[in-house]
């Protein structure tokens, strides 16, 4: 981030919560809706945080607006996470890079977010790992702008991460001395991998 540009945060929150049985984005966790909790956490580290919503999520946008959090409505959100991510990156096109996470990680710790962001100055890709599992948020620098803007379907940034060492057992470094490969940040934070898909996940976390 040495070119004067600022990083942008992206919260992916356009899903329909089919497996949860109701809108999990509004499920109250520790006194606040899960969506607001995730967005507030990321914005504390990255002031320019943008939450991606579906085209009909006016109530969710109003909730976030009351807390000063910016939103955007992706018209193609139902086509998959890739569309939502590409939509958000296009709206933060001048960023030095993007710190990306889904909205269903209510137990993610602030120090994990900060650790990934701290790596952004020297690496093009970074992600937290908990007991061998890659978690969120993930950092992708401006180097991947075109790939991110071209995403479609359900996969999101996973294909980019895998192509640059996201499944490797140890730190994956490329020939430029480490900047371009995926930096694995080992954390003691189960919340970075604990996405909430069903009500049982919330009970288990408690």
N, C-alpha and C positions, 0 to 999 in steps of 0.2 A: 504493500500500500504506500509506495514511495513516490507516486506520481501525482499526489495531491487529491486524488479521488477518495471518497469515503466508502466504506462497506455498507451494504444494505442487508437487512434481515427479512426473511420470507417465512411466514407461517402458512402451511398448506391446510386449509380448513374448509374445503368445498365438498367433502365426502358426505354421504347420506346415512351413515351409521346403520347399515342394514343388519349387521350381526349383533349390534347392541340392542336393537329392538325399539329404540327411541333416539332422539337427537342427543348423542353423547356430548356434543360440543357445549350444550347447556347444562350438562350434569354438574352438580355442585361438588367440588372437591376442596376441602379445607376452607369452606366458606365462600367460594366464588366459582362461577362457571368455568369449566375446563378450558374453553376457548379463551376466555379473558386471562386465565392463569398463565397459559402458554404464551400469549401475545405480550403480556406484561413482563414475563421473564426475559424474553428475547429483547424487548425494547430497552430493558435496563442496561443491556450490554451494547446494543446497536440502536441508537436513537431513531434512525430511519428504518423502521420495521413496517412491513406491509403484510396484511393478512389477506389471503386469497379466499373468496367466498363463491358460492354458486350464484346463478343469476337471480334466484328468488329469495336470497337470504337477507332480506331487508331488516328483520328484527335483529339479526346477528350484527349487521353493520351499525345499527343504532346503538346496540350495547357497547360496542367497541368505541364508537364515536364519543360516547359520554365520558370515556376515559382517555380521549385524545389519541386513539390508535387509528391509523389509516387503514383503509380497506380497498379492495378492488373486486369486482364481480367478473368472473371468467364465464363467458357465454357457452364455452365448450366443456365446462367442468365435468359433465356427465360422461364424457368420452375418456376420462382417465386423468391420473395425477400428472402425467407428462404435459398435457394441455395446460393445466393450472400453473405448473412451474414455468413453462415457456411464456405464458401470459404475464406472470409476475416479473420475470427477468426483463421482458420487453419494457415494462413500466419502470424499471430501475436500470435502464440500459447503460447509464454512465457510471455505475458503481465500480469500485475497484474489485469487487467480488461479492459473493452472496453467502450468507450464513443461513442455512435452510433447515427447517424442522417441521414435522407435522404437529397438529394441534392436540393430539391425544397422548401427550407425554407429561401428565400433570405432576409426576414425581421427579422430573429432571432437576438437578441441582444447579444453582447459579455458578458455582465454581467450575463445573464442567463446561458450561457455555463460555465462560471467560478463558478457560484453557484452550479451547478451540480457536477463539478469536485471537488470542495472543500468538497463536501459530501462524496467523494469516499474513503477517508481515514477511515471513520467510519461506512460505510454502504455497504452492498452487492448490493443493488438496490436503485436507486434514479432517479427521473424524475421531471421536472417542471410541475406545474399545473397553468393554467390560467382560472379563473372563472369556476372551476370545471372540466375542460378538461385537460387530460394528454397531454403534448407536448414533444418536443425533445430539446436537446439530452437526451438520457437515458443512465444510467450507469449500467453496469452489471459486477460484480466482477468475479474473477477467479473461484469462487464457481460454476458458471454456464457454465464453459468451455465445458463440455461434452454435455449439453443440447443445447448450441449454435451450436456446431459442428455437431449435429444431425438434425438440422433444414432442412426442405424441404418445397416446395410449396410457397404460397403467404403470409403467415402470419408474417414472421419475428419473432421478439422477443416478440410479443404481448402475446402469450400463456404463456410465462414465467412470464411476468409482471402481468397478470391477476391471475395466480396461487398464486402470492405472494402479493396480495392486490391492484392490479392496478385499480380495479373498486370500491374500497371502498370509502365511503364519507369522511373519515378522515384518519389520519396517520395509516398505517397498520404495526403493530409491532408483531414479533413472540416471542417465549419464551426465546430467548437468549438475551433479553434486548433491542431489536430493530435493531440489526445489519442486520439480515437476511430478515426482511420485507421491503416493499417498502417505502422509505422515500419520502414523498410528499413535494416538494419545491414550495411554493406559490410565483408566480412572477406576476409582472404587465407588461407583455410582450406578446401582442397578436401575435407577430411574431413566437412564439414557437409552435403555433397551426395552423398558416396560411400557409398550404402547397398549392402550386400553381398547380392546375389541368387544368385550362383553361385560356385563355387570359383575360377573365373577372375577374378572381381572381387578376391579376396584376392591372387592372384598379381600382378595388375596394379598393385595398391596398393603391393606390396612393391618 
